[in-house]
Amino acid sequence: MSLAAPLLLSFNAGVIAHMLSVRVLEPVHIFNAALGFITSVVSTFFLNAVCVIAVMECRVLSIQSHVVRGYVGNKSATFPLQVLGFEVDSINSVQFSNHTGYAHWKGQVLTADELNVLYEGIKLNKVNRYDYILTGYSRDTSFLMTVVDIIQELKKANPSLVYVCDPVMGDQGAMYVPEYLLPVYRDNVVPLADILTPNQFEAELLTGRKITTEEDAVEVMDLLHKMGPETVVLTSTDLPSRRGDQFLVALGSQKIVKPDGTVTSQIICMDIPKVDAVFVGTGDLFAALLLAWTHHHPKDLKAACEKTVSVMHHVIKRTITFANELAGPGKRPSPAQLELRMVQSKADIENPAIVVEAKVLQKYSH
């Protein structure tokens, strides 16, 4: 039954009772009664609709890079979040013509002072209340520390705010941000995060521990929990998959502390099909999707990760199929041809067919 139904039923009963108490109703009385009833129905419907929208609206502040052409940073995150019902306010840490995997790129970088100016404008208008914050790539200490200040202020205003952090620092044993950013992430950023999405290399950097076995990965995720985040997902690892070398292993861990002090924990593992191509923007898409699906499944990391990874699979499969068709037989697709097929994947983003199932390694409550 809708929110409006009880009010409509009570109103309808009142109209009927009134009609029964009058032996003969003139046409004008019938018309007025009907008009009043219809007006009440419409008003009640719209009033309740507005209330539902006000209650359900969820707003995200996303501070990431932006490209004119293609999908990376905010371009990768905004569309899927909006499709899944989130309002997204974007601050572009950089504005480039395209991602840097192309032969040429041009653009501008937002400074810490410019970031602060934008945020001050939001504050002055008293529209700086958010349910989620999402951050990605940053190369500058002062910019990152300004982001930290903003997160702290927003969390103070809304203690239930959830911060989703993709600590973009490097991959495959190499850093692609300055090394001096590592202590900033470790000591200032990660302790504020509620959801953390590092790859294996980034998790190793943050904890100082190497991952060579599944047990190592679980221990590293536990160390990251102790630094602050309630949910940690290792988006990719070098661990061997039980399904063979055509699969990538990802792991996730969620520890929820209840008001009474008890802790529920869930640790999962996923075998994700590999695709022989270099995609850009997939990490940003992953973090955004995980934000959305953990919102819908706040206490079930397995379900949230299955939907997140399944959407990723559909988008990447559609992208590589299209790119190979454009490139032609025997040719490797170009960066332009490998731009994510995001709009074409709208239906999969909204309602993904589950093609990657997560295995629960541990689940307990104490």
C-alpha positions in Angstrom: 0.0 0.0 0.0 1.3 3.5 -0.8 1.9 6.2 1.7 -1.2 8.0 0.5 -3.5 5.0 0.8 -4.6 5.3 4.5 -5.4 9.0 4.0 -7.4 8.2 0.9 -9.3 5.4 2.5 -10.3 7.6 5.5 -11.3 10.4 3.2 -13.3 8.1 1.0 -15.1 6.7 4.1 -16.0 10.2 5.2 -17.5 11.1 1.8 -19.5 7.9 1.7 -20.9 8.5 5.2 -21.9 12.0 4.3 -23.6 10.8 1.2 -25.6 8.1 3.1 -26.8 10.7 5.6 -28.5 12.7 2.8 -31.5 11.2 1.1 -31.3 13.2 -2.1 -28.2 14.9 -3.5 -28.6 17.6 -6.0 -26.2 17.4 -9.0 -24.2 20.4 -7.8 -23.6 18.7 -4.5 -22.5 15.6 -6.2 -20.1 17.6 -8.4 -18.7 19.5 -5.5 -18.2 16.4 -3.4 -16.4 14.6 -6.4 -14.3 17.7 -7.1 -13.3 17.9 -3.4 -12.4 14.2 -3.4 -10.3 14.4 -6.5 -8.5 17.5 -5.2 -7.7 15.8 -2.0 -6.4 12.7 -3.8 -4.1 14.7 -6.1 -2.8 16.9 -3.2 -2.2 13.9 -1.0 -0.4 12.1 -3.8 2.0 15.0 -4.6 2.5 15.8 -0.9 3.6 12.2 -0.2 5.7 12.1 -3.4 7.6 15.2 -2.3 8.1 13.6 1.2 9.4 10.4 -0.3 11.8 12.2 -2.6 13.1 14.4 0.3 13.7 11.3 2.4 15.3 9.2 -0.3 17.6 11.7 -2.0 21.2 10.8 -1.6 23.9 13.3 -2.5 27.5 12.6 -3.4 30.4 15.1 -3.5 32.9 13.7 -6.0 36.4 15.2 -6.1 38.2 13.7 -9.1 39.7 14.5 -12.5 37.7 15.4 -15.5 38.2 14.9 -19.3 36.4 16.5 -22.2 36.6 13.3 -24.3 36.2 9.8 -22.8 35.7 8.4 -19.3 38.0 8.8 -16.4 37.6 10.3 -12.9 34.3 12.2 -12.5 33.3 11.3 -16.1 33.5 7.6 -15.1 31.8 8.1 -11.7 29.0 10.6 -12.3 26.9 8.8 -15.0 26.6 5.4 -13.2 25.8 7.1 -9.9 23.1 9.3 -11.4 21.6 6.2 -13.2 21.5 4.5 -9.8 19.6 7.5 -8.3 22.3 9.6 -6.7 22.6 13.3 -7.0 26.3 14.1 -7.8 28.1 17.3 -7.2 31.5 17.2 -9.0 34.7 19.1 -8.3 37.2 18.5 -11.0 40.8 18.3 -9.7 42.0 18.5 -13.3 40.4 19.4 -16.5 42.1 17.7 -19.5 41.2 17.3 -23.1 41.5 13.5 -22.7 43.3 11.0 -20.5 47.1 10.9 -20.5 47.3 7.6 -22.3 46.7 9.4 -25.6 49.6 10.7 -27.7 48.6 14.3 -26.8 46.7 16.0 -24.0 46.1 19.5 -22.8 44.4 21.1 -19.8 44.5 22.7 -16.4 45.1 21.6 -12.9 43.0 22.8 -10.0 45.1 24.2 -7.1 44.4 23.8 -3.4 43.3 27.5 -3.2 41.0 27.1 -6.1 39.5 24.0 -4.5 38.9 25.9 -1.3 37.2 28.8 -3.2 34.8 26.3 -4.8 34.0 24.7 -1.5 33.5 28.1 0.2 30.9 29.0 -2.5 29.0 25.8 -1.6 29.2 26.7 2.1 28.0 30.3 1.6 24.8 29.0 0.0 24.4 26.4 2.8 24.2 23.5 0.4 27.2 21.7 1.8 25.5 18.7 3.3 26.4 15.4 1.8 25.7 11.7 2.4 28.8 10.5 0.5 32.2 11.8 -0.5 34.2 10.1 -3.3 37.8 10.9 -4.1 40.3 9.5 -6.6 43.6 10.6 -8.2 45.6 13.5 -6.7 49.3 14.5 -7.2 49.6 17.4 -4.8 50.1 17.4 -1.0 48.4 20.8 -0.4 45.4 19.8 -2.6 45.1 16.4 -0.7 45.3 18.1 2.7 42.5 20.6 1.6 40.4 17.6 0.7 41.1 16.2 4.2 39.9 19.5 5.7 36.7 19.4 3.7 36.0 15.8 4.6 36.5 16.5 8.3 34.2 19.5 8.2 31.5 17.6 6.3 31.7 14.6 8.7 31.3 17.0 11.6 28.2 18.4 10.0 26.9 14.9 9.2 28.4 12.2 11.3 26.7 9.5 9.2 28.5 10.7 6.0 30.4 7.9 4.2 33.7 8.6 2.7 34.7 6.3 -0.2 38.5 6.6 -1.0 40.4 5.2 -3.9 44.0 5.8 -2.8 45.4 6.1 -6.3 49.2 5.8 -5.9 50.5 3.1 -8.3 50.3 -0.4 -9.6 52.5 -3.4 -10.5 55.3 -2.3 -8.2 55.6 1.3 -9.5 54.3 4.5 -8.0 52.8 7.1 -10.4 52.4 9.8 -7.8 55.2 11.5 -5.8 56.4 9.3 -3.0 55.8 12.1 -0.5 52.1 11.5 -0.9 52.2 8.1 0.7 52.4 9.4 4.4 49.6 11.8 3.6 47.4 9.0 2.5 48.5 6.7 5.3 48.3 9.2 8.2 45.6 11.7 7.1 43.4 10.3 4.3 42.9 6.6 5.1 41.9 7.2 8.8 38.9 9.2 7.5 37.8 6.7 5.0 34.8 4.4 5.5 35.3 2.4 2.3 38.8 1.9 0.8 39.5 0.5 -2.7 43.3 0.0 -3.1 44.9 -2.5 -5.5 47.5 -4.9 -4.0 50.4 -2.6 -4.5 48.6 0.3 -2.8 47.5 -1.8 0.1 51.1 -3.0 0.5 52.4 0.6 0.5 49.8 1.7 3.1 50.6 -1.2 5.5 54.2 -2.0 4.8 53.3 -5.6 4.3 53.8 -7.8 1.3 51.0 -10.0 -0.1 52.0 -13.4 -1.4 49.2 -15.6 -0.2 45.4 -15.3 0.5 46.2 -15.3 4.3 48.6 -12.3 3.7 45.8 -10.4 1.9 43.4 -11.0 4.8 46.0 -9.8 7.3 46.6 -6.7 5.2 42.9 -5.9 5.0 42.7 -6.3 8.8 45.6 -3.8 9.2 43.7 -1.4 7.0 40.6 -1.8 9.1 42.6 -0.9 12.1 43.6 2.4 10.3 40.0 3.4 10.0 37.9 2.0 7.1 35.0 -0.3 7.8 35.1 -1.8 4.3 38.2 -2.6 2.3 38.2 -4.1 -1.2 41.5 -5.1 -2.8 40.4 -4.4 -6.4 43.2 -6.5 -8.0 45.9 -8.8 -6.7 48.7 -11.0 -8.2 47.4 -14.0 -6.3 46.8 -17.1 -8.4 43.2 -17.9 -9.2 41.7 -21.3 -8.5 40.1 -20.9 -12.0 43.3 -20.5 -13.9 45.5 -17.7 -15.3 42.7 -16.1 -17.2 41.2 -14.8 -14.0 42.1 -12.0 -11.6 41.7 -12.4 -7.9 40.1 -9.6 -5.8 39.2 -9.7 -2.1 37.0 -7.7 0.2 36.5 -7.4 4.0 33.8 -5.6 5.9 33.7 -5.1 9.7 30.7 -3.5 11.1 30.6 -2.4 14.8 27.1 -2.3 16.1 25.9 0.2 18.8 26.1 -2.5 21.5 29.8 -3.1 20.6 29.4 -6.4 18.8 31.3 -6.8 15.5 30.0 -8.5 12.4 32.6 -9.5 9.8 32.5 -10.8 6.2 35.5 -11.6 4.0 35.0 -12.5 0.4 37.1 -13.5 -2.6 36.2 -13.1 -6.3 37.7 -14.5 -9.5 37.3 -11.9 -12.2 37.8 -12.8 -16.0 40.8 -11.0 -17.5 40.6 -9.0 -20.7 43.8 -8.5 -22.8 43.6 -4.7 -23.1 44.5 -1.5 -21.2 41.4 0.3 -20.0 41.5 3.7 -18.3 38.8 4.9 -15.9 37.9 1.4 -14.6 39.2 2.1 -11.1 37.1 5.2 -10.9 34.0 3.3 -12.2 34.6 0.5 -9.6 34.8 2.9 -6.7 31.6 4.7 -7.8 29.7 1.4 -8.3 30.9 0.1 -4.9 29.6 3.3 -3.3 26.2 2.7 -4.9 25.8 -1.0 -4.2 27.1 -0.8 -0.6 24.4 1.9 -0.1 21.8 -0.6 -1.3 23.4 -3.5 0.5 25.1 -1.9 3.6 25.6 -5.1 5.5 26.2 -7.5 2.7 29.6 -7.0 1.0 29.2 -10.2 -1.0 26.0 -8.8 -2.8 27.5 -5.3 -3.2 30.7 -6.7 -4.8 29.0 -9.1 -7.0 26.9 -6.3 -8.5 29.8 -4.0 -8.8 32.1 -6.5 -10.5 29.3 -7.8 -12.7 28.6 -4.2 -14.0 32.4 -3.8 -14.6 32.4 -7.1 -16.6 29.5 -6.0 -18.8 31.0 -2.6 -19.5 34.4 -3.9 -20.3 33.1 -6.7 -22.5 31.0 -4.3 -24.4 33.9 -1.9 -24.7 36.5 -4.5 -26.0 34.0 -5.9 -28.5 33.3 -2.4 -29.9 37.0 -1.5 -29.9 38.0 -4.7 -31.8 35.4 -4.1 -34.4 36.7 -0.5 -34.9 40.4 -1.6 -35.0 39.9 -4.4 -37.5 41.3 -7.9 -37.6 44.8 -8.4 -36.2 45.1 -4.8 -34.9 45.2 -3.6 -31.3 42.6 -0.9 -30.5 43.8 2.6 -29.8 43.2 4.5 -26.6 40.3 6.4 -28.3 38.7 3.1 -29.4 39.1 1.7 -25.8 37.1 4.5 -24.1 34.5 2.8 -21.9 31.1 2.2 -23.5 29.3 3.8 -20.5 26.1 5.2 -22.0 25.5 2.0 -24.0 25.8 0.0 -20.7 23.0 1.9 -18.9 20.7 -1.1 -18.6 23.5 -3.2 -17.1 24.4 -0.5 -14.6 20.8 -0.3 -13.4 20.1 -4.0 -13.2 23.3 -6.1 -13.7 23.1 -9.8 -14.5 25.4 -11.4 -12.0 28.2 -13.1 -13.9 30.9 -13.0 -11.1 30.0 -14.7 -7.8 31.9 -14.0 -4.6 33.0 -16.7 -2.3 32.7 -16.1 1.4 35.9 -16.9 3.1 34.9 -15.9 6.6 31.8 -14.6 8.3 31.4 -14.2 12.0 29.8 -12.1 14.7 31.2 -11.4 18.2 
